[in-house]
Amino acid sequence: MKYLLVALVLLIALQIWRSNRRKAAVPPPSAKRQLREPEDMVTCAHCGVHLPSSDALVNADQHSYCSREHQNLGPK
Ligand SMILES: [Zn+2]
C-alpha cells in the first residue's frame, strides 16, 4: 500500500512536469505578431517634419502637411 502511494505521487509529479514543459514549448505571442508593410514618408511643406503619408494632409498643389494649422499657413 505504501508503494502504491509513492507511485501515485510520482505519477502526479510527472503529469505536472509534462504540462509545464508543454506550456514552455508554445512560442510567445509576440513572435507571431504580423509586421506592418513599410509606408512612404512625406515631409511637411511648412515645418519640414517627416510623417507617414497616411497621416499627412495633402493639398491640391501636392504639398503635404503634418497638421491642419500648417496646411492653412502654407509652404515656407
Ligand atoms: Zn508641419
N, CA, C, O and the ligand as a Tripos MOL2 file, in Angstrom:
@<TRIPOS>MOLECULE
protein
  305   303    77     0     0
PROTEIN
NO_CHARGES

@<TRIPOS>ATOM
      1 N           0.8270   -1.2130    0.0000 N.3       1 MET1
      2 CA          0.0000    0.0000    0.0000 C.3       1 MET1
      3 C           0.8610    1.2620    0.0000 C.2       1 MET1
      4 O           0.5170    2.2590   -0.6360 O.2       1 MET1
      5 N           1.9870    1.2090    0.7220 N.am      2 LYS2
      6 CA          2.9010    2.3500    0.8060 C.3       2 LYS2
      7 C           3.5100    2.6440   -0.5730 C.2       2 LYS2
      8 O           3.6480    3.8060   -0.9550 O.2       2 LYS2
      9 N           3.8770    1.5850   -1.3210 N.am      3 TYR3
     10 CA          4.4880    1.7470   -2.6450 C.3       3 TYR3
     11 C           3.4930    2.3140   -3.6550 C.2       3 TYR3
     12 O           3.8550    3.0710   -4.5560 O.2       3 TYR3
     13 N           2.2380    1.9290   -3.4790 N.am      4 LEU4
     14 CA          1.1780    2.4360   -4.3630 C.3       4 LEU4
     15 C           1.0290    3.9490   -4.2000 C.2       4 LEU4
     16 O           0.8370    4.6780   -5.1730 O.2       4 LEU4
     17 N           1.1210    4.4040   -2.9470 N.am      5 LEU5
     18 CA          1.0230    5.8370   -2.6550 C.3       5 LEU5
     19 C           2.2070    6.5980   -3.2520 C.2       5 LEU5
     20 O           2.0290    7.6740   -3.8220 O.2       5 LEU5
     21 N           3.4030    6.0470   -3.1220 N.am      6 VAL6
     22 CA          4.6130    6.6590   -3.6880 C.3       6 VAL6
     23 C           4.4990    6.7170   -5.2040 C.2       6 VAL6
     24 O           4.8280    7.7340   -5.8140 O.2       6 VAL6
     25 N           4.0360    5.6300   -5.8150 N.am      7 ALA7
     26 CA          3.8730    5.5740   -7.2710 C.3       7 ALA7
     27 C           2.8610    6.6130   -7.7330 C.2       7 ALA7
     28 O           3.0530    7.2430   -8.7720 O.2       7 ALA7
     29 N           1.7900    6.7960   -6.9770 N.am      8 LEU8
     30 CA          0.7510    7.7750   -7.3120 C.3       8 LEU8
     31 C           1.3000    9.2000   -7.2530 C.2       8 LEU8
     32 O           1.0220   10.0160   -8.1320 O.2       8 LEU8
     33 N           2.0840    9.4940   -6.2060 N.am      9 VAL9
     34 CA          2.7010   10.8230   -6.0490 C.3       9 VAL9
     35 C           3.6630   11.0790   -7.2120 C.2       9 VAL9
     36 O           3.6720   12.1730   -7.7760 O.2       9 VAL9
     37 N           4.4690   10.0830   -7.5750 N.am     10 LEU10
     38 CA          5.4140   10.2210   -8.6890 C.3      10 LEU10
     39 C           4.6680   10.4610  -10.0090 C.2      10 LEU10
     40 O           5.0960   11.2600  -10.8410 O.2      10 LEU10
     41 N           3.5580    9.7630  -10.1790 N.am     11 LEU11
     42 CA          2.7590    9.9050  -11.4040 C.3      11 LEU11
     43 C           2.1830   11.3190  -11.5190 C.2      11 LEU11
     44 O           2.1960   11.9140  -12.5970 O.2      11 LEU11
     45 N           1.6810   11.8470  -10.4110 N.am     12 ILE12
     46 CA          1.1230   13.2100  -10.3890 C.3      12 ILE12
     47 C           2.2290   14.2310  -10.6650 C.2      12 ILE12
     48 O           2.0330   15.1730  -11.4320 O.2      12 ILE12
     49 N           3.3960   14.0380  -10.0350 N.am     13 ALA13
     50 CA          4.5380   14.9410  -10.2480 C.3      13 ALA13
     51 C           4.9630   14.9190  -11.7170 C.2      13 ALA13
     52 O           5.2740   15.9630  -12.2890 O.2      13 ALA13
     53 N           4.9750   13.7420  -12.3210 N.am     14 LEU14
     54 CA          5.3490   13.5970  -13.7280 C.3      14 LEU14
     55 C           4.3470   14.3300  -14.6300 C.2      14 LEU14
     56 O           4.7390   14.9820  -15.5980 O.2      14 LEU14
     57 N           3.0490   14.2170  -14.3040 N.am     15 GLN15
     58 CA          1.9950   14.8900  -15.0800 C.3      15 GLN15
     59 C           2.1780   16.4110  -15.0240 C.2      15 GLN15
     60 O           2.0700   17.0940  -16.0420 O.2      15 GLN15
     61 N           2.4560   16.9320  -13.8250 N.am     16 ILE16
     62 CA          2.6560   18.3750  -13.6390 C.3      16 ILE16
     63 C           3.8800   18.8390  -14.4370 C.2      16 ILE16
     64 O           3.8440   19.8700  -15.1080 O.2      16 ILE16
     65 N           4.9690   18.0530  -14.3500 N.am     17 TRP17
     66 CA          6.2050   18.4080  -15.0520 C.3      17 TRP17
     67 C           5.9740   18.4250  -16.5710 C.2      17 TRP17
     68 O           6.4620   19.3160  -17.2680 O.2      17 TRP17
     69 N           5.2240   17.4310  -17.0770 N.am     18 ARG18
     70 CA          4.9340   17.3530  -18.5110 C.3      18 ARG18
     71 C           4.0950   18.5440  -18.9820 C.2      18 ARG18
     72 O           4.3680   19.1210  -20.0340 O.2      18 ARG18
     73 N           3.0640   18.9110  -18.1940 N.am     19 SER19
     74 CA          2.1910   20.0180  -18.5970 C.3      19 SER19
     75 C           2.9510   21.3450  -18.5800 C.2      19 SER19
     76 O           2.7040   22.2110  -19.4200 O.2      19 SER19
     77 N           3.8770   21.5090  -17.6240 N.am     20 ASN20
     78 CA          4.7120   22.7200  -17.5820 C.3      20 ASN20
     79 C           5.6340   22.7880  -18.7960 C.2      20 ASN20
     80 O           5.8570   23.8630  -19.3520 O.2      20 ASN20
     81 N           6.1660   21.6400  -19.2030 N.am     21 ARG21
     82 CA          7.0700   21.5960  -20.3550 C.3      21 ARG21
     83 C           6.3150   21.9360  -21.6420 C.2      21 ARG21
     84 O           6.8650   22.5920  -22.5270 O.2      21 ARG21
     85 N           5.0700   21.4980  -21.7490 N.am     22 ARG22
     86 CA          4.2570   21.7710  -22.9370 C.3      22 ARG22
     87 C           3.9820   23.2770  -23.0670 C.2      22 ARG22
     88 O           4.0110   23.8350  -24.1640 O.2      22 ARG22
     89 N           3.7150   23.9140  -21.9290 N.am     23 LYS23
     90 CA          3.4480   25.3630  -21.9290 C.3      23 LYS23
     91 C           4.6820   26.1350  -22.3850 C.2      23 LYS23
     92 O           4.5650   27.1190  -23.1150 O.2      23 LYS23
     93 N           5.8780   25.6860  -21.9530 N.am     24 ALA24
     94 CA          7.1280   26.3690  -22.2950 C.3      24 ALA24
     95 C           7.4370   26.2440  -23.7790 C.2      24 ALA24
     96 O           8.1040   27.1100  -24.3460 O.2      24 ALA24
     97 N           6.9560   25.1660  -24.4240 N.am     25 ALA25
     98 CA          7.2400   24.9310  -25.8400 C.3      25 ALA25
     99 C           6.4470   25.8770  -26.7430 C.2      25 ALA25
    100 O           6.8420   26.1160  -27.8840 O.2      25 ALA25
    101 N           5.3350   26.4150  -26.2460 N.am     26 VAL26
    102 CA          4.4980   27.3150  -27.0490 C.3      26 VAL26
    103 C           5.2460   28.6460  -27.2130 C.2      26 VAL26
    104 O           5.6470   29.2510  -26.2190 O.2      26 VAL26
    105 N           5.4400   29.1100  -28.4660 N.am     27 PRO27
    106 CA          6.1620   30.3670  -28.6630 C.3      27 PRO27
    107 C           5.3800   31.5480  -28.1210 C.2      27 PRO27
    108 O           4.1490   31.5270  -28.1370 O.2      27 PRO27
    109 N           6.0700   32.5880  -27.6380 N.am     28 PRO28
    110 CA          5.3680   33.7640  -27.1160 C.3      28 PRO28
    111 C           4.5620   34.4450  -28.2210 C.2      28 PRO28
    112 O           4.9630   34.4130  -29.3840 O.2      28 PRO28
    113 N           3.4240   35.0640  -27.8690 N.am     29 PRO29
    114 CA          2.5630   35.6650  -28.8860 C.3      29 PRO29
    115 C           3.2460   36.7590  -29.6990 C.2      29 PRO29
    116 O           2.8460   37.0210  -30.8340 O.2      29 PRO29
    117 N           4.2810   37.4100  -29.1310 N.am     30 SER30
    118 CA          4.9580   38.4820  -29.8570 C.3      30 SER30
    119 C           5.6670   37.9590  -31.1010 C.2      30 SER30
    120 O           5.8500   38.7030  -32.0640 O.2      30 SER30
    121 N           6.0730   36.6720  -31.0930 N.am     31 ALA31
    122 CA          6.7640   36.0940  -32.2420 C.3      31 ALA31
    123 C           5.8230   35.9400  -33.4290 C.2      31 ALA31
    124 O           6.2560   35.9430  -34.5820 O.2      31 ALA31
    125 N           4.5260   35.8060  -33.1350 N.am     32 LYS32
    126 CA          3.5450   35.6280  -34.2080 C.3      32 LYS32
    127 C           3.0610   36.9630  -34.7730 C.2      32 LYS32
    128 O           2.3630   37.0040  -35.7870 O.2      32 LYS32
    129 N           3.4420   38.0570  -34.1010 N.am     33 ARG33
    130 CA          2.9390   39.3720  -34.4970 C.3      33 ARG33
    131 C           3.2730   39.6820  -35.9580 C.2      33 ARG33
    132 O           4.4070   39.5030  -36.4030 O.2      33 ARG33
    133 N           2.2890   40.1360  -36.6720 N.am     34 GLN34
    134 CA          2.4780   40.4970  -38.0770 C.3      34 GLN34
    135 C           3.1990   41.8330  -38.1750 C.2      34 GLN34
    136 O           2.8790   42.7880  -37.4660 O.2      34 GLN34
    137 N           4.1740   41.8780  -39.0660 N.am     35 LEU35
    138 CA          4.8770   43.1300  -39.2960 C.3      35 LEU35
    139 C           4.0780   43.9760  -40.2800 C.2      35 LEU35
    140 O           3.5260   43.4690  -41.2570 O.2      35 LEU35
    141 N           4.0300   45.2640  -40.0030 N.am     36 ARG36
    142 CA          3.3010   46.1640  -40.8950 C.3      36 ARG36
    143 C           4.1150   46.4160  -42.1500 C.2      36 ARG36
    144 O           5.3450   46.3950  -42.1280 O.2      36 ARG36
    145 N           3.4030   46.6560  -43.2470 N.am     37 GLU37
    146 CA          4.0570   46.9900  -44.5090 C.3      37 GLU37
    147 C           4.7640   48.3270  -44.3580 C.2      37 GLU37
    148 O           4.2580   49.2120  -43.6670 O.2      37 GLU37
    149 N           5.9330   48.4980  -44.9950 N.am     38 PRO38
    150 CA          6.5980   49.8050  -44.9330 C.3      38 PRO38
    151 C           5.7450   50.8550  -45.6400 C.2      38 PRO38
    152 O           5.0680   50.5780  -46.6300 O.2      38 PRO38
    153 N           5.8030   52.0470  -45.1040 N.am     39 GLU39
    154 CA          4.9500   53.1150  -45.6250 C.3      39 GLU39
    155 C           5.8110   54.2730  -46.1250 C.2      39 GLU39
    156 O           6.8840   54.5280  -45.5790 O.2      39 GLU39
    157 N           5.3520   54.9670  -47.1520 N.am     40 ASP40
    158 CA          6.0730   56.1290  -47.6820 C.3      40 ASP40
    159 C           6.0540   57.2510  -46.6580 C.2      40 ASP40
    160 O           5.0520   57.4800  -45.9820 O.2      40 ASP40
    161 N           7.1790   57.9450  -46.5560 N.am     41 MET41
    162 CA          7.2770   59.0940  -45.6570 C.3      41 MET41
    163 C           7.2450   60.3600  -46.4910 C.2      41 MET41
    164 O           7.8400   60.4240  -47.5670 O.2      41 MET41
    165 N           6.5500   61.3570  -45.9910 N.am     42 VAL42
    166 CA          6.4860   62.6520  -46.6740 C.3      42 VAL42
    167 C           6.9920   63.7240  -45.7110 C.2      42 VAL42
    168 O           7.0720   63.5060  -44.5030 O.2      42 VAL42
    169 N           7.3280   64.8760  -46.2650 N.am     43 THR43
    170 CA          7.8340   65.9900  -45.4590 C.3      43 THR43
    171 C           6.8010   67.0980  -45.4270 C.2      43 THR43
    172 O           6.2360   67.4540  -46.4600 O.2      43 THR43
    173 N           6.5520   67.6430  -44.2480 N.am     44 CYS44
    174 CA          5.6280   68.7600  -44.1230 C.3      44 CYS44
    175 C           6.2230   69.9600  -44.8690 C.2      44 CYS44
    176 O           7.3730   70.3330  -44.6350 O.2      44 CYS44
    177 N           5.4390   70.5560  -45.7590 N.am     45 ALA45
    178 CA          5.9210   71.6820  -46.5680 C.3      45 ALA45
    179 C           6.1490   72.9250  -45.7190 C.2      45 ALA45
    180 O           6.8460   73.8450  -46.1460 O.2      45 ALA45
    181 N           5.5630   72.9630  -44.5110 N.am     46 HIS46
    182 CA          5.7150   74.1490  -43.6640 C.3      46 HIS46
    183 C           6.8790   74.0120  -42.6760 C.2      46 HIS46
    184 O           7.7610   74.8700  -42.6400 O.2      46 HIS46
    185 N           6.8880   72.9400  -41.8740 N.am     47 CYS47
    186 CA          7.9030   72.8240  -40.8210 C.3      47 CYS47
    187 C           8.9800   71.7920  -41.1380 C.2      47 CYS47
    188 O           9.9940   71.7400  -40.4420 O.2      47 CYS47
    189 N           8.7930   70.9790  -42.1570 N.am     48 GLY48
    190 CA          9.8220   70.0300  -42.5740 C.3      48 GLY48
    191 C           9.8540   68.7320  -41.8000 C.2      48 GLY48
    192 O          10.7790   67.9400  -41.9790 O.2      48 GLY48
    193 N           8.8660   68.4840  -40.9350 N.am     49 VAL49
    194 CA          8.8340   67.2390  -40.1700 C.3      49 VAL49
    195 C           8.4440   66.0860  -41.1080 C.2      49 VAL49
    196 O           7.6400   66.2620  -42.0230 O.2      49 VAL49
    197 N           9.0270   64.9100  -40.8620 N.am     50 HIS50
    198 CA          8.7110   63.7250  -41.6620 C.3      50 HIS50
    199 C           7.5840   62.9540  -40.9950 C.2      50 HIS50
    200 O           7.5830   62.7800  -39.7760 O.2      50 HIS50
    201 N           6.6240   62.4920  -41.7880 N.am     51 LEU51
    202 CA          5.4920   61.7400  -41.2500 C.3      51 LEU51
    203 C           5.0040   60.7330  -42.2900 C.2      51 LEU51
    204 O           5.2300   60.9260  -43.4840 O.2      51 LEU51
    205 N           4.3360   59.6560  -41.8510 N.am     52 PRO52
    206 CA          3.8030   58.6750  -42.8000 C.3      52 PRO52
    207 C           2.7810   59.3280  -43.7300 C.2      52 PRO52
    208 O           2.0070   60.1880  -43.3110 O.2      52 PRO52
    209 N           2.7880   58.9120  -44.9900 N.am     53 SER53
    210 CA          1.8960   59.5400  -45.9760 C.3      53 SER53
    211 C           0.4170   59.3930  -45.6010 C.2      53 SER53
    212 O          -0.4060   60.2270  -45.9780 O.2      53 SER53
    213 N           0.0800   58.3180  -44.8500 N.am     54 SER54
    214 CA         -1.3210   58.1250  -44.4510 C.3      54 SER54
    215 C          -1.7650   59.1560  -43.4040 C.2      54 SER54
    216 O          -2.9590   59.4270  -43.2760 O.2      54 SER54
    217 N          -0.8170   59.7280  -42.6580 N.am     55 ASP55
    218 CA         -1.1330   60.7250  -41.6350 C.3      55 ASP55
    219 C          -1.0560   62.1530  -42.1750 C.2      55 ASP55
    220 O          -1.4910   63.0940  -41.5110 O.2      55 ASP55
    221 N          -0.5040   62.3130  -43.3770 N.am     56 ALA56
    222 CA         -0.2870   63.6590  -43.9260 C.3      56 ALA56
    223 C          -1.5600   64.2250  -44.5400 C.2      56 ALA56
    224 O          -2.4150   63.4900  -45.0330 O.2      56 ALA56
    225 N          -1.6620   65.5430  -44.4960 N.am     57 LEU57
    226 CA         -2.7480   66.2530  -45.1750 C.3      57 LEU57
    227 C          -2.1600   66.7830  -46.4810 C.2      57 LEU57
    228 O          -1.1800   67.5270  -46.4700 O.2      57 LEU57
    229 N          -2.7610   66.3990  -47.5960 N.am     58 VAL58
    230 CA         -2.2130   66.7690  -48.9060 C.3      58 VAL58
    231 C          -3.1140   67.8120  -49.5490 C.2      58 VAL58
    232 O          -4.3300   67.6410  -49.6340 O.2      58 VAL58
    233 N          -2.4950   68.8900  -49.9970 N.am     59 ASN59
    234 CA         -3.2140   69.9630  -50.6890 C.3      59 ASN59
    235 C          -3.4150   69.6160  -52.1590 C.2      59 ASN59
    236 O          -2.8400   68.6520  -52.6660 O.2      59 ASN59
    237 N          -4.2350   70.4100  -52.8330 N.am     60 ALA60
    238 CA         -4.4360   70.2280  -54.2700 C.3      60 ALA60
    239 C          -3.1280   70.4750  -55.0220 C.2      60 ALA60
    240 O          -2.9210   69.9100  -56.0960 O.2      60 ALA60
    241 N          -2.2440   71.3090  -54.4750 N.am     61 ASP61
    242 CA         -0.9470   71.5870  -55.1230 C.3      61 ASP61
    243 C           0.1030   70.5170  -54.7900 C.2      61 ASP61
    244 O           1.2910   70.7290  -55.0340 O.2      61 ASP61
    245 N          -0.3200   69.3690  -54.2360 N.am     62 GLN62
    246 CA          0.5270   68.2040  -53.9260 C.3      62 GLN62
    247 C           1.5060   68.4460  -52.7810 C.2      62 GLN62
    248 O           2.4090   67.6340  -52.5790 O.2      62 GLN62
    249 N           1.3560   69.5470  -52.0170 N.am     63 HIS63
    250 CA          2.1800   69.7400  -50.8370 C.3      63 HIS63
    251 C           1.5750   68.9400  -49.6850 C.2      63 HIS63
    252 O           0.3550   68.8910  -49.5280 O.2      63 HIS63
    253 N           2.4450   68.3070  -48.8730 N.am     64 SER64
    254 CA          1.9860   67.5390  -47.7090 C.3      64 SER64
    255 C           2.2170   68.3410  -46.4370 C.2      64 SER64
    256 O           3.1990   69.0750  -46.3210 O.2      64 SER64
    257 N           1.3010   68.1940  -45.4870 N.am     65 TYR65
    258 CA          1.3930   68.9250  -44.2200 C.3      65 TYR65
    259 C           1.1620   67.9930  -43.0500 C.2      65 TYR65
    260 O           0.4560   66.9920  -43.1690 O.2      65 TYR65
    261 N           1.7690   68.3320  -41.9050 N.am     66 CYS66
    262 CA          1.6420   67.4910  -40.7070 C.3      66 CYS66
    263 C           0.3470   67.7760  -39.9620 C.2      66 CYS66
    264 O          -0.1670   66.9020  -39.2650 O.2      66 CYS66
    265 N          -0.1930   68.9930  -40.0990 N.am     67 SER67
    266 CA         -1.3930   69.3530  -39.3520 C.3      67 SER67
    267 C          -2.2380   70.3420  -40.1530 C.2      67 SER67
    268 O          -1.7790   70.9310  -41.1310 O.2      67 SER67
    269 N          -3.4870   70.5070  -39.7090 N.am     68 ARG68
    270 CA         -4.4100   71.4480  -40.3470 C.3      68 ARG68
    271 C          -3.8640   72.8830  -40.2540 C.2      68 ARG68
    272 O          -4.0090   73.6750  -41.1850 O.2      68 ARG68
    273 N          -3.2400   73.1940  -39.1260 N.am     69 GLU69
    274 CA         -2.6860   74.5310  -38.9110 C.3      69 GLU69
    275 C          -1.5970   74.8450  -39.9400 C.2      69 GLU69
    276 O          -1.5820   75.9260  -40.5300 O.2      69 GLU69
    277 N          -0.6910   73.8940  -40.1470 N.am     70 HIS70
    278 CA          0.3930   74.1120  -41.1170 C.3      70 HIS70
    279 C          -0.1480   74.1200  -42.5430 C.2      70 HIS70
    280 O           0.4100   74.7820  -43.4190 O.2      70 HIS70
    281 N          -1.2360   73.3830  -42.7760 N.am     71 GLN71
    282 CA         -1.8780   73.4040  -44.1010 C.3      71 GLN71
    283 C          -2.4210   74.7920  -44.3890 C.2      71 GLN71
    284 O          -2.3000   75.2960  -45.5060 O.2      71 GLN71
    285 N          -3.0250   75.4120  -43.3710 N.am     72 ASN72
    286 CA         -3.5630   76.7650  -43.5300 C.3      72 ASN72
    287 C          -2.4690   77.7970  -43.7030 C.2      72 ASN72
    288 O          -2.6470   78.7750  -44.4290 O.2      72 ASN72
    289 N          -1.3080   77.5890  -43.0280 N.am     73 LEU73
    290 CA         -0.1850   78.5260  -43.1350 C.3      73 LEU73
    291 C           0.5230   78.4120  -44.4900 C.2      73 LEU73
    292 O           1.1270   79.3770  -44.9590 O.2      73 LEU73
    293 N           0.4480   77.2310  -45.1170 N.am     74 GLY74
    294 CA          1.0440   77.0320  -46.4440 C.3      74 GLY74
    295 C           2.5230   76.7390  -46.3990 C.2      74 GLY74
    296 O           3.1260   76.7200  -45.3260 O.2      74 GLY74
    297 N           3.1310   76.5050  -47.5930 N.am     75 PRO75
    298 CA          4.5640   76.1660  -47.6530 C.3      75 PRO75
    299 C           5.4460   77.3250  -47.2170 C.2      75 PRO75
    300 O           5.1090   78.4890  -47.4310 O.2      75 PRO75
    301 N           6.5790   76.9990  -46.6040 N.am     76 LYS76
    302 CA          7.5080   78.0080  -46.1070 C.3      76 LYS76
    303 C           8.5330   78.3310  -47.1760 C.2      76 LYS76
    304 O           9.4120   79.1640  -46.9570 O.2      76 LYS76
    305 ZN          4.2760   70.8910  -40.1450 Zn       77 ZN77
@<TRIPOS>BOND
     1     1     2 1
     2     2     3 1
     3     3     4 2
     4     3     5 am
     5     5     6 1
     6     6     7 1
     7     7     8 2
     8     7     9 am
     9     9    10 1
    10    10    11 1
    11    11    12 2
    12    11    13 am
    13    13    14 1
    14    14    15 1
    15    15    16 2
    16    15    17 am
    17    17    18 1
    18    18    19 1
    19    19    20 2
    20    19    21 am
    21    21    22 1
    22    22    23 1
    23    23    24 2
    24    23    25 am
    25    25    26 1
    26    26    27 1
    27    27    28 2
    28    27    29 am
    29    29    30 1
    30    30    31 1
    31    31    32 2
    32    31    33 am
    33    33    34 1
    34    34    35 1
    35    35    36 2
    36    35    37 am
    37    37    38 1
    38    38    39 1
    39    39    40 2
    40    39    41 am
    41    41    42 1
    42    42    43 1
    43    43    44 2
    44    43    45 am
    45    45    46 1
    46    46    47 1
    47    47    48 2
    48    47    49 am
    49    49    50 1
    50    50    51 1
    51    51    52 2
    52    51    53 am
    53    53    54 1
    54    54    55 1
    55    55    56 2
    56    55    57 am
    57    57    58 1
    58    58    59 1
    59    59    60 2
    60    59    61 am
    61    61    62 1
    62    62    63 1
    63    63    64 2
    64    63    65 am
    65    65    66 1
    66    66    67 1
    67    67    68 2
    68    67    69 am
    69    69    70 1
    70    70    71 1
    71    71    72 2
    72    71    73 am
    73    73    74 1
    74    74    75 1
    75    75    76 2
    76    75    77 am
    77    77    78 1
    78    78    79 1
    79    79    80 2
    80    79    81 am
    81    81    82 1
    82    82    83 1
    83    83    84 2
    84    83    85 am
    85    85    86 1
    86    86    87 1
    87    87    88 2
    88    87    89 am
    89    89    90 1
    90    90    91 1
    91    91    92 2
    92    91    93 am
    93    93    94 1
    94    94    95 1
    95    95    96 2
    96    95    97 am
    97    97    98 1
    98    98    99 1
    99    99   100 2
   100    99   101 am
   101   101   102 1
   102   102   103 1
   103   103   104 2
   104   103   105 am
   105   105   106 1
   106   106   107 1
   107   107   108 2
   108   107   109 am
   109   109   110 1
   110   110   111 1
   111   111   112 2
   112   111   113 am
   113   113   114 1
   114   114   115 1
   115   115   116 2
   116   115   117 am
   117   117   118 1
   118   118   119 1
   119   119   120 2
   120   119   121 am
   121   121   122 1
   122   122   123 1
   123   123   124 2
   124   123   125 am
   125   125   126 1
   126   126   127 1
   127   127   128 2
   128   127   129 am
   129   129   130 1
   130   130   131 1
   131   131   132 2
   132   131   133 am
   133   133   134 1
   134   134   135 1
   135   135   136 2
   136   135   137 am
   137   137   138 1
   138   138   139 1
   139   139   140 2
   140   139   141 am
   141   141   142 1
   142   142   143 1
   143   143   144 2
   144   143   145 am
   145   145   146 1
   146   146   147 1
   147   147   148 2
   148   147   149 am
   149   149   150 1
   150   150   151 1
   151   151   152 2
   152   151   153 am
   153   153   154 1
   154   154   155 1
   155   155   156 2
   156   155   157 am
   157   157   158 1
   158   158   159 1
   159   159   160 2
   160   159   161 am
   161   161   162 1
   162   162   163 1
   163   163   164 2
   164   163   165 am
   165   165   166 1
   166   166   167 1
   167   167   168 2
   168   167   169 am
   169   169   170 1
   170   170   171 1
   171   171   172 2
   172   171   173 am
   173   173   174 1
   174   174   175 1
   175   175   176 2
   176   175   177 am
   177   177   178 1
   178   178   179 1
   179   179   180 2
   180   179   181 am
   181   181   182 1
   182   182   183 1
   183   183   184 2
   184   183   185 am
   185   185   186 1
   186   186   187 1
   187   187   188 2
   188   187   189 am
   189   189   190 1
   190   190   191 1
   191   191   192 2
   192   191   193 am
   193   193   194 1
   194   194   195 1
   195   195   196 2
   196   195   197 am
   197   197   198 1
   198   198   199 1
   199   199   200 2
   200   199   201 am
   201   201   202 1
   202   202   203 1
   203   203   204 2
   204   203   205 am
   205   205   206 1
   206   206   207 1
   207   207   208 2
   208   207   209 am
   209   209   210 1
   210   210   211 1
   211   211   212 2
   212   211   213 am
   213   213   214 1
   214   214   215 1
   215   215   216 2
   216   215   217 am
   217   217   218 1
   218   218   219 1
   219   219   220 2
   220   219   221 am
   221   221   222 1
   222   222   223 1
   223   223   224 2
   224   223   225 am
   225   225   226 1
   226   226   227 1
   227   227   228 2
   228   227   229 am
   229   229   230 1
   230   230   231 1
   231   231   232 2
   232   231   233 am
   233   233   234 1
   234   234   235 1
   235   235   236 2
   236   235   237 am
   237   237   238 1
   238   238   239 1
   239   239   240 2
   240   239   241 am
   241   241   242 1
   242   242   243 1
   243   243   244 2
   244   243   245 am
   245   245   246 1
   246   246   247 1
   247   247   248 2
   248   247   249 am
   249   249   250 1
   250   250   251 1
   251   251   252 2
   252   251   253 am
   253   253   254 1
   254   254   255 1
   255   255   256 2
   256   255   257 am
   257   257   258 1
   258   258   259 1
   259   259   260 2
   260   259   261 am
   261   261   262 1
   262   262   263 1
   263   263   264 2
   264   263   265 am
   265   265   266 1
   266   266   267 1
   267   267   268 2
   268   267   269 am
   269   269   270 1
   270   270   271 1
   271   271   272 2
   272   271   273 am
   273   273   274 1
   274   274   275 1
   275   275   276 2
   276   275   277 am
   277   277   278 1
   278   278   279 1
   279   279   280 2
   280   279   281 am
   281   281   282 1
   282   282   283 1
   283   283   284 2
   284   283   285 am
   285   285   286 1
   286   286   287 1
   287   287   288 2
   288   287   289 am
   289   289   290 1
   290   290   291 1
   291   291   292 2
   292   291   293 am
   293   293   294 1
   294   294   295 1
   295   295   296 2
   296   295   297 am
   297   297   298 1
   298   298   299 1
   299   299   300 2
   300   299   301 am
   301   301   302 1
   302   302   303 1
   303   303   304 2
@<TRIPOS>SUBSTRUCTURE
     1 MET1         2 RESIDUE 1 A MET
     2 LYS2         6 RESIDUE 1 A LYS
     3 TYR3        10 RESIDUE 1 A TYR
     4 LEU4        14 RESIDUE 1 A LEU
     5 LEU5        18 RESIDUE 1 A LEU
     6 VAL6        22 RESIDUE 1 A VAL
     7 ALA7        26 RESIDUE 1 A ALA
     8 LEU8        30 RESIDUE 1 A LEU
     9 VAL9        34 RESIDUE 1 A VAL
    10 LEU10       38 RESIDUE 1 A LEU
    11 LEU11       42 RESIDUE 1 A LEU
    12 ILE12       46 RESIDUE 1 A ILE
    13 ALA13       50 RESIDUE 1 A ALA
    14 LEU14       54 RESIDUE 1 A LEU
    15 GLN15       58 RESIDUE 1 A GLN
    16 ILE16       62 RESIDUE 1 A ILE
    17 TRP17       66 RESIDUE 1 A TRP
    18 ARG18       70 RESIDUE 1 A ARG
    19 SER19       74 RESIDUE 1 A SER
    20 ASN20       78 RESIDUE 1 A ASN
    21 ARG21       82 RESIDUE 1 A ARG
    22 ARG22       86 RESIDUE 1 A ARG
    23 LYS23       90 RESIDUE 1 A LYS
    24 ALA24       94 RESIDUE 1 A ALA
    25 ALA25       98 RESIDUE 1 A ALA
    26 VAL26      102 RESIDUE 1 A VAL
    27 PRO27      106 RESIDUE 1 A PRO
    28 PRO28      110 RESIDUE 1 A PRO
    29 PRO29      114 RESIDUE 1 A PRO
    30 SER30      118 RESIDUE 1 A SER
    31 ALA31      122 RESIDUE 1 A ALA
    32 LYS32      126 RESIDUE 1 A LYS
    33 ARG33      130 RESIDUE 1 A ARG
    34 GLN34      134 RESIDUE 1 A GLN
    35 LEU35      138 RESIDUE 1 A LEU
    36 ARG36      142 RESIDUE 1 A ARG
    37 GLU37      146 RESIDUE 1 A GLU
    38 PRO38      150 RESIDUE 1 A PRO
    39 GLU39      154 RESIDUE 1 A GLU
    40 ASP40      158 RESIDUE 1 A ASP
    41 MET41      162 RESIDUE 1 A MET
    42 VAL42      166 RESIDUE 1 A VAL
    43 THR43      170 RESIDUE 1 A THR
    44 CYS44      174 RESIDUE 1 A CYS
    45 ALA45      178 RESIDUE 1 A ALA
    46 HIS46      182 RESIDUE 1 A HIS
    47 CYS47      186 RESIDUE 1 A CYS
    48 GLY48      190 RESIDUE 1 A GLY
    49 VAL49      194 RESIDUE 1 A VAL
    50 HIS50      198 RESIDUE 1 A HIS
    51 LEU51      202 RESIDUE 1 A LEU
    52 PRO52      206 RESIDUE 1 A PRO
    53 SER53      210 RESIDUE 1 A SER
    54 SER54      214 RESIDUE 1 A SER
    55 ASP55      218 RESIDUE 1 A ASP
    56 ALA56      222 RESIDUE 1 A ALA
    57 LEU57      226 RESIDUE 1 A LEU
    58 VAL58      230 RESIDUE 1 A VAL
    59 ASN59      234 RESIDUE 1 A ASN
    60 ALA60      238 RESIDUE 1 A ALA
    61 ASP61      242 RESIDUE 1 A ASP
    62 GLN62      246 RESIDUE 1 A GLN
    63 HIS63      250 RESIDUE 1 A HIS
    64 SER64      254 RESIDUE 1 A SER
    65 TYR65      258 RESIDUE 1 A TYR
    66 CYS66      262 RESIDUE 1 A CYS
    67 SER67      266 RESIDUE 1 A SER
    68 ARG68      270 RESIDUE 1 A ARG
    69 GLU69      274 RESIDUE 1 A GLU
    70 HIS70      278 RESIDUE 1 A HIS
    71 GLN71      282 RESIDUE 1 A GLN
    72 ASN72      286 RESIDUE 1 A ASN
    73 LEU73      290 RESIDUE 1 A LEU
    74 GLY74      294 RESIDUE 1 A GLY
    75 PRO75      298 RESIDUE 1 A PRO
    76 LYS76      302 RESIDUE 1 A LYS
    77 ZN77       305 GROUP 0 **** ****
